[in-house]
Amino acid sequence: MVARLPSLNGLRAFEAAARHMSFTQAAEELNVTQTAISHQIRRLEEELGVQLFLRLKDGLALSEDGHAYFPGIRAAFQELRYSTQALFESRHHSVLTINTLVSVASKWLLPRLAAFQQAFPDIDVRVSASTELVDFRKGGIDAAIRYGRGDWQGLRADFLMSDEIFPVCSPALLNGTKTLRTPADLAQHTLLQVSGMTANDWSTWLSAAGQPAQLAQGPRLTFDLAMMAVQAAVDGQGVCIGRSTYVDDDLRAGRLVVPFDLRLKDALGFYLVTPHETADSKKITAFRSWLLTQCQGGESFV
């Protein structure tokens, strides 16, 4: 049996009062009197058969039932506000919100977004950068660029491109006092690496280059973000184990060089991830097509 919903006005008054913890501020927000707020909440409490607020001498406090009820009501009204805002925005422009890793956003996506906006001027793009997986149902995110195997449950994942892994450094480092002609010469240099999923990149590359694993345990700097490790390499602080996604633009600009020929293909890759129910919407279809062209054409990840 589905429970009957209580008064929407009562719920609205409760959500505002609990958020502000004040009947007065709730009344100002909803443009009604404080008495009206008090009556609506009292009527809601009678409908539910519980006390939601404790009326104390020095102010308000949520009761135990009020504490249990508020998070769900707050989430419901937040969703209503988001959906209403999205409706108004869509009357003029379609808004596309993209989530991706911080380093992908800064080193690859943002420099290219102007081309997408020029091709699709009616789509307003918003970029949200984070290291966490997003909840499409709650986060207001339309699409995400993610790194992995493409096996995210319940989501559509379109393969974009895989990375190549190889050392990079500043051109100045090649002309320095320390030799850097063969992989064995890396023992004389500070190795720059990134923590997390790519923490073993140096060990993997050195093994493929026939170098002892101990070489990766020498002087090194570890960063949380790839963009920081790449910038350290540009600044001449050491040799970075690069990934093509993050270093291609700096290589083309001459800020970085590749001291050795060996490049390793990564088994994982980058994917455009979208909910199945919105995967074929006009704005996501446009972004997917543009992104695949960028990756498979001259402006690729590798």
C-alpha positions as CSV (number, residue, x, y, z in Angstrom):
1,M,0.0,0.0,0.0
2,V,1.4,3.4,-1.0
3,A,1.2,6.0,1.7
4,R,-0.9,9.1,0.9
5,L,1.2,12.2,0.4
6,P,0.6,15.0,3.0
7,S,0.0,18.6,2.1
8,L,2.5,20.0,-0.3
9,N,2.3,23.4,1.4
10,G,3.0,21.8,4.7
11,L,6.0,19.9,3.3
12,R,7.3,23.1,1.7
13,A,7.0,25.0,5.0
14,F,8.7,22.1,6.9
15,E,11.6,21.9,4.4
16,A,12.3,25.7,4.5
17,A,11.9,25.9,8.3
18,A,14.2,22.9,8.9
19,R,16.8,24.2,6.5
20,H,16.9,27.6,8.2
21,M,15.9,26.3,11.6
22,S,13.7,29.3,11.8
23,F,9.9,29.9,11.1
24,T,10.7,33.6,10.5
25,Q,13.3,33.0,7.8
26,A,11.1,30.3,6.2
27,A,8.3,32.8,6.1
28,E,10.5,35.4,4.4
29,E,11.7,32.9,1.8
30,L,8.2,31.7,1.0
31,N,6.7,35.2,1.1
32,V,4.1,34.3,3.8
33,T,3.6,35.2,7.4
34,Q,5.3,33.5,10.3
35,T,1.9,32.5,11.6
36,A,1.1,30.8,8.2
37,I,4.3,28.8,8.5
38,S,3.5,27.7,12.0
39,H,-0.1,26.7,11.1
40,Q,1.1,24.7,8.0
41,I,3.7,22.8,10.0
42,R,1.2,22.2,12.8
43,R,-1.3,20.8,10.2
44,L,1.5,18.6,8.7
45,E,2.3,17.2,12.1
46,E,-1.3,16.4,12.6
47,E,-1.5,14.7,9.2
48,L,1.6,12.6,9.9
49,G,0.7,11.9,13.6
50,V,4.2,12.9,14.7
51,Q,5.9,16.0,16.2
52,L,8.5,17.4,13.8
53,F,9.9,20.3,15.7
54,L,10.7,20.9,19.4
55,R,9.5,24.5,20.3
56,L,12.2,25.5,22.8
57,K,12.5,28.8,24.7
58,D,15.7,29.7,22.8
59,G,14.6,28.5,19.3
60,L,13.7,25.5,17.3
61,A,15.1,22.0,17.2
62,L,14.1,19.0,15.1
63,S,12.6,16.1,16.9
64,E,13.8,12.6,16.4
65,D,11.1,12.1,13.8
66,G,11.9,15.4,12.2
67,H,15.6,14.5,11.9
68,A,14.6,11.2,10.2
69,Y,12.1,12.9,7.8
70,F,14.1,16.0,6.8
71,P,16.9,14.5,4.5
72,G,14.4,12.8,2.2
73,I,12.1,15.9,2.0
74,R,15.2,18.2,1.4
75,A,16.4,15.9,-1.4
76,A,13.0,15.9,-3.0
77,F,12.7,19.7,-3.1
78,Q,16.3,20.0,-4.3
79,E,15.4,17.8,-7.2
80,L,12.3,19.9,-7.9
81,R,14.4,23.1,-7.9
82,Y,17.0,21.5,-10.2
83,S,14.4,20.2,-12.7
84,T,12.6,23.5,-12.8
85,Q,15.9,25.4,-13.4
86,A,16.8,22.9,-16.2
87,L,13.3,23.5,-17.8
88,F,13.7,27.2,-17.8
89,E,17.3,27.0,-19.2
90,S,16.3,24.6,-21.9
91,R,13.8,27.1,-23.3
92,H,16.7,29.1,-24.7
93,H,19.8,26.9,-24.6
94,S,20.5,23.3,-23.9
95,V,22.9,23.0,-21.0
96,L,25.4,20.1,-21.1
97,T,27.2,19.3,-17.8
98,I,30.3,17.2,-18.1
99,N,32.3,15.6,-15.3
100,T,35.8,14.3,-15.7
101,L,39.1,14.0,-13.9
102,V,40.9,17.3,-13.0
103,S,43.9,16.5,-15.1
104,V,41.8,15.4,-18.2
105,A,39.8,18.6,-17.9
106,S,42.8,20.9,-17.6
107,K,45.3,19.2,-20.0
108,W,43.0,17.9,-22.7
109,L,39.3,18.9,-22.6
110,L,39.3,22.6,-21.8
111,P,41.8,23.6,-24.6
112,R,39.5,22.0,-27.1
113,L,36.1,23.0,-25.9
114,A,36.1,26.2,-27.9
115,A,35.8,24.1,-31.0
116,F,32.7,22.3,-29.7
117,Q,31.1,25.6,-28.7
118,Q,31.8,27.0,-32.2
119,A,30.2,23.9,-33.8
120,F,27.2,23.8,-31.4
121,P,26.6,27.4,-30.2
122,D,23.1,26.5,-28.8
123,I,24.6,24.1,-26.2
124,D,26.0,25.7,-23.1
125,V,28.8,23.6,-21.6
126,R,29.5,23.3,-17.9
127,V,32.6,21.3,-16.7
128,S,32.7,19.7,-13.3
129,A,36.1,18.2,-12.4
130,S,36.6,15.6,-9.6
131,T,38.3,12.4,-8.8
132,E,35.1,10.7,-7.6
133,L,32.6,8.7,-9.6
134,V,29.4,10.7,-10.0
135,D,25.8,9.7,-9.3
136,F,24.0,10.8,-12.4
137,R,20.7,10.6,-10.6
138,K,21.7,13.2,-8.0
139,G,24.6,15.2,-9.3
140,G,22.9,17.0,-12.3
141,I,25.7,15.5,-14.5
142,D,24.8,14.6,-18.2
143,A,28.0,12.8,-19.2
144,A,31.4,11.9,-17.7
145,I,34.8,11.1,-19.2
146,R,36.2,8.3,-17.1
147,Y,39.3,6.0,-17.1
148,G,38.9,2.3,-16.7
149,R,37.7,-0.8,-18.5
150,G,34.3,0.5,-19.6
151,D,32.4,-1.9,-17.4
152,W,30.4,0.6,-15.2
153,Q,27.2,-1.2,-14.3
154,G,24.0,0.4,-15.6
155,L,25.7,3.0,-17.8
156,R,26.5,3.3,-21.4
157,A,30.3,3.6,-22.0
158,D,31.7,4.7,-25.4
159,F,35.4,4.0,-25.9
160,L,37.4,7.0,-26.8
161,M,41.0,6.1,-26.8
162,S,43.7,4.4,-24.7
163,D,46.9,6.0,-23.4
164,E,50.5,5.4,-24.2
165,I,53.0,5.4,-21.3
166,F,56.5,6.9,-21.7
167,P,59.0,9.1,-19.9
168,V,59.1,12.9,-20.7
169,C,61.2,15.7,-19.5
170,S,62.1,19.3,-20.1
171,P,64.5,19.9,-23.1
172,A,66.8,21.7,-20.6
173,L,67.3,18.4,-18.8
174,L,68.8,16.8,-21.9
175,N,71.5,19.5,-21.9
176,G,72.2,19.4,-18.2
177,T,75.1,18.0,-16.3
178,K,73.5,14.6,-15.8
179,T,73.5,12.2,-18.7
180,L,70.1,11.0,-20.1
181,R,70.9,8.9,-23.1
182,T,69.7,5.5,-22.0
183,P,67.1,4.2,-19.5
184,A,69.9,3.3,-17.2
185,D,70.8,7.0,-16.8
186,L,67.4,7.5,-15.0
187,A,69.2,6.4,-11.9
188,Q,70.8,9.8,-11.8
189,H,67.5,11.7,-12.1
190,T,64.5,12.4,-9.9
191,L,61.5,10.4,-11.1
192,L,58.2,12.1,-11.1
193,Q,55.1,10.0,-10.7
194,V,51.3,10.1,-9.9
195,S,49.6,8.2,-7.1
196,G,46.4,6.2,-7.5
197,M,45.6,4.0,-10.5
198,T,48.8,5.0,-12.3
199,A,51.2,4.6,-9.4
200,N,52.9,1.6,-11.0
201,D,53.6,3.3,-14.4
202,W,57.3,3.7,-13.7
203,S,57.8,0.1,-12.6
204,T,55.9,-1.2,-15.6
205,W,57.9,1.0,-18.1
206,L,61.3,0.3,-16.5
207,S,60.6,-3.5,-16.6
208,A,59.8,-3.3,-20.3
209,A,63.0,-1.3,-20.8
210,G,65.0,-4.0,-19.1
211,Q,65.8,-2.0,-16.1
212,P,65.9,-3.3,-12.5
213,A,62.8,-2.6,-10.3
214,Q,65.0,-0.9,-7.7
215,L,65.6,2.0,-10.1
216,A,62.0,3.1,-9.5
217,Q,62.7,3.3,-5.7
218,G,65.4,6.0,-6.1
219,P,64.9,9.8,-5.8
220,R,61.3,10.6,-6.7
221,L,58.4,13.0,-6.3
222,T,54.8,11.8,-6.1
223,F,51.8,13.9,-7.0
224,D,48.1,13.4,-6.5
225,L,47.3,14.9,-9.9
226,A,48.9,14.2,-13.3
227,M,48.8,17.9,-14.2
228,M,51.1,18.6,-11.3
229,A,53.6,15.9,-12.2
230,V,53.6,17.2,-15.8
231,Q,54.2,20.8,-14.7
232,A,57.0,19.6,-12.5
233,A,58.6,18.0,-15.6
234,V,58.1,21.2,-17.6
235,D,59.9,23.1,-14.8
236,G,62.9,20.7,-15.0
237,Q,62.4,19.1,-11.6
238,G,62.9,15.6,-13.0
239,V,61.7,13.0,-15.5
240,C,58.0,12.3,-15.5
241,I,56.4,9.0,-16.5
242,G,54.0,10.5,-19.0
243,R,50.7,9.5,-20.4
244,S,49.8,10.7,-23.8
245,T,46.5,12.3,-22.7
246,Y,48.3,14.6,-20.4
247,V,51.6,15.4,-22.3
248,D,50.7,15.6,-26.0
249,D,50.0,19.3,-26.0
250,D,53.2,20.1,-24.1
251,L,55.2,17.9,-26.5
252,R,53.7,19.7,-29.5
253,A,54.6,23.1,-27.9
254,G,58.1,22.0,-27.2
255,R,57.8,22.3,-23.4
256,L,58.5,18.6,-23.1
257,V,60.5,16.1,-25.0
258,V,60.6,12.2,-25.2
259,P,64.2,11.0,-24.3
260,F,63.6,7.3,-25.3
261,D,61.7,5.5,-28.0
262,L,59.9,2.9,-25.9
263,R,56.1,3.5,-25.5
264,L,53.7,1.2,-23.8
265,K,50.1,0.8,-24.7
266,D,47.8,0.9,-21.7
267,A,45.2,-1.9,-21.3
268,L,42.7,0.6,-19.8
269,G,41.2,3.5,-21.6
270,F,39.1,6.6,-21.6
271,Y,35.3,6.3,-22.1
272,L,32.4,8.7,-22.4
273,V,29.9,7.5,-19.8
274,T,26.2,8.4,-19.8
275,P,23.0,7.0,-18.3
276,H,21.1,4.8,-20.8
277,E,17.9,6.8,-20.5
278,T,19.5,10.0,-21.7
279,A,22.4,8.6,-23.8
280,D,20.6,9.5,-27.1
281,S,19.5,13.0,-26.2
282,K,20.4,15.7,-28.8
283,K,23.1,17.4,-26.6
284,I,24.8,14.2,-25.6
285,T,24.7,12.8,-29.1
286,A,26.3,16.0,-30.4
287,F,29.0,15.9,-27.7
288,R,29.7,12.2,-28.3
289,S,30.1,12.6,-32.1
290,W,32.4,15.6,-31.6
291,L,34.4,13.8,-29.0
292,L,34.9,10.7,-31.1
293,T,36.0,12.9,-34.0
294,Q,38.6,14.6,-31.8
295,C,39.9,11.3,-30.5
296,Q,40.0,9.4,-33.8
297,G,41.2,12.2,-35.9
298,G,44.2,14.5,-35.6
299,E,43.2,15.7,-32.1
300,S,43.4,12.3,-30.4
301,F,44.4,11.2,-26.9
302,V,47.5,9.4,-28.3
